[in-house]
Amino acid sequence: MPALHRRASDWYAQNGFVDVAIDHALRGKYFQRAGTLIEDQNGANYDRSDQTVLQRWLAELPQEVVISRPRLIILRAWIRFNTGLLDAAGQDLQTAEELLASERDQLPAMDRNLLVGRIAIMRSFIASFAGDTSAVIQYARQAVEILPRQEVTWRRGACL
């Protein structure tokens, strides 16, 4: 059965049905593949992601897979932020920062800046809920300085 799920996941992904491809990868226990598909599907704009489905996918992935991939940790932090779990979101952001620091030489600068910038935006949002204006400004400035120019949606978040 797992091999059939892998083949189904491949076929669905190649034919534009990424959500179904992720479900098959999870059913077949191809967790690394599922993680990659989740990252690819939800990489650009987290607001457009179906939060309930994304939350289920991340819950079905083994914890060690999620915490080994900064993009997945940041996605989980975004979900936790949007569901009011601010402390848990902050802990996820800390984990992602630590992982990015340990992988400094393994990621291209552009990818690293994108992830660090997204973390800064989310930290700014969390600080806003805590009423910490100076932290909001600090993180927003950091995000604007480091996020690539084409990341308009995320850069806009720093200006709100």
Phi, psi and omega per residue, in radians:
M1 nan -0.772 -3.128
P2 -0.993 -0.663 3.139
A3 -1.130 -0.643 3.102
L4 -1.164 -0.687 3.087
H5 -1.129 -0.651 3.109
R6 -1.115 -0.802 3.129
R7 -1.114 -0.722 3.111
A8 -1.115 -0.731 3.115
S9 -1.054 -0.792 3.111
D10 -1.045 -0.841 -3.091
W11 -1.086 -0.844 -3.116
Y12 -1.086 -0.708 3.136
A13 -1.122 -0.740 -3.124
Q14 -1.184 -0.392 -3.095
N15 -1.857 0.291 2.997
G16 1.490 0.193 3.135
F17 -1.878 1.164 -2.987
V18 -1.146 -0.654 3.134
D19 -1.025 -0.782 3.129
V20 -1.191 -0.639 3.109
A21 -1.079 -0.703 3.112
I22 -1.131 -0.783 3.127
D23 -1.029 -0.742 3.121
H24 -1.170 -0.691 3.108
A25 -1.085 -0.707 3.106
L26 -1.164 -0.759 3.130
R27 -1.104 -0.615 3.129
G28 -1.452 -0.033 -3.132
K29 1.145 0.562 3.012
Y30 -1.639 1.280 -2.946
F31 -1.212 -0.645 3.104
Q32 -1.118 -0.741 3.102
R33 -1.095 -0.781 3.116
A34 -1.037 -0.741 3.119
G35 -1.053 -0.751 3.124
T36 -1.129 -0.767 3.116
L37 -1.106 -0.694 3.110
I38 -1.105 -0.787 3.110
E39 -1.045 -0.791 -3.123
D40 -1.149 -0.708 -3.093
Q41 -1.228 -0.557 -3.002
N42 -2.053 0.368 -3.009
G43 -1.360 -0.581 -2.965
A44 -1.477 -0.968 -3.022
N45 -2.370 1.810 -3.078
Y46 -1.118 -0.472 3.140
D47 -1.110 -0.502 -3.108
R48 -1.477 -0.142 -3.139
S49 -1.304 2.554 3.010
D50 -1.317 1.817 -3.022
Q51 -1.047 -0.654 -3.121
T52 -1.161 -0.785 3.135
V53 -1.167 -0.777 3.126
L54 -1.055 -0.724 3.111
Q55 -1.083 -0.737 3.116
R56 -1.112 -0.804 3.134
W57 -1.009 -0.830 -3.106
L58 -1.143 -0.584 3.096
A59 -1.206 -0.532 -3.142
E60 -1.374 -0.364 3.083
L61 -1.305 2.468 3.036
P62 -1.045 2.507 -3.126
Q63 -0.925 -0.688 -3.098
E64 -1.155 -0.470 3.076
V65 -1.270 -0.795 -3.120
V66 -1.074 -0.863 -3.036
I67 -1.357 -0.026 3.071
S68 -1.681 -0.037 -3.067
R69 -2.284 1.930 -3.064
P70 -0.996 -0.612 -3.135
R71 -1.119 -0.696 3.119
L72 -1.205 -0.674 3.110
I73 -1.095 -0.744 -3.132
I74 -1.160 -0.678 3.059
L75 -1.053 -0.773 3.134
R76 -1.133 -0.674 3.089
A77 -1.075 -0.696 3.133
W78 -1.094 -0.762 3.110
I79 -1.105 -0.785 -3.131
R80 -1.108 -0.704 3.082
F81 -1.042 -0.833 -3.098
N82 -1.180 -0.330 3.110
T83 -1.798 0.192 3.047
G84 1.478 0.139 3.128
L85 -1.599 1.214 -2.998
L86 -1.143 -0.715 3.124
D87 -1.125 -0.764 3.116
A88 -1.121 -0.685 3.091
A89 -1.090 -0.761 3.113
G90 -1.084 -0.683 3.095
Q91 -1.130 -0.712 3.091
D92 -1.082 -0.728 3.134
L93 -1.102 -0.681 3.083
Q94 -1.081 -0.776 3.120
T95 -1.067 -0.762 3.124
A96 -1.102 -0.723 3.121
E97 -1.087 -0.749 3.130
E98 -1.115 -0.732 3.121
L99 -1.146 -0.746 3.104
L100 -1.100 -0.665 3.112
A101 -1.140 -0.662 -3.135
S102 -1.314 -0.378 3.141
E103 -1.824 0.359 -3.022
R104 -0.835 -0.752 -3.072
D105 -1.519 -0.110 -3.067
Q106 -1.665 -0.284 -3.127
L107 -1.882 2.425 3.006
P108 -1.045 2.579 -3.081
A109 -0.962 -0.694 -3.126
M110 -1.066 -0.802 3.123
D111 -1.128 -0.765 -3.133
R112 -1.087 -0.804 3.131
N113 -1.067 -0.689 3.113
L114 -1.050 -0.832 -3.103
L115 -1.208 -0.751 3.114
V116 -1.107 -0.675 3.098
G117 -1.131 -0.709 3.104
R118 -1.153 -0.667 3.078
I119 -1.071 -0.770 -3.137
A120 -1.075 -0.734 3.104
I121 -1.053 -0.820 -3.120
M122 -1.133 -0.663 3.080
R123 -1.101 -0.641 3.089
S124 -1.101 -0.769 3.115
F125 -1.084 -0.774 -3.136
I126 -1.107 -0.741 3.111
A127 -1.085 -0.612 3.116
S128 -1.089 -0.754 3.118
F129 -1.160 -0.512 3.121
A130 -1.446 -0.123 -3.134
G131 1.344 0.351 -3.116
D132 -1.654 1.470 -3.042
T133 -1.056 -0.719 -3.115
S134 -1.120 -0.663 3.100
A135 -1.204 -0.651 3.090
V136 -0.994 -0.866 -3.111
I137 -1.137 -0.765 -3.138
Q138 -1.022 -0.886 -3.107
Y139 -1.205 -0.656 3.123
A140 -1.114 -0.754 3.096
R141 -1.082 -0.764 3.121
Q142 -1.028 -0.770 -3.122
A143 -1.095 -0.798 -3.117
V144 -1.102 -0.655 -3.129
E145 -1.192 -0.599 -2.985
I146 -1.798 -0.473 -3.106
L147 -1.171 2.397 3.055
P148 -1.029 2.564 -3.087
R149 -0.986 -0.605 -3.096
Q150 -1.283 -0.120 3.104
E151 -1.476 1.057 -3.022
V152 -1.052 -0.781 -3.103
T153 -1.057 -0.812 -3.120
W154 -1.238 -0.700 3.113
R155 -1.110 -0.647 3.104
R156 -1.073 -0.641 3.104
G157 -1.040 -0.523 3.119
A158 -1.275 -0.364 -3.097
C159 -1.609 -0.169 -3.105
L160 -1.327 nan nan
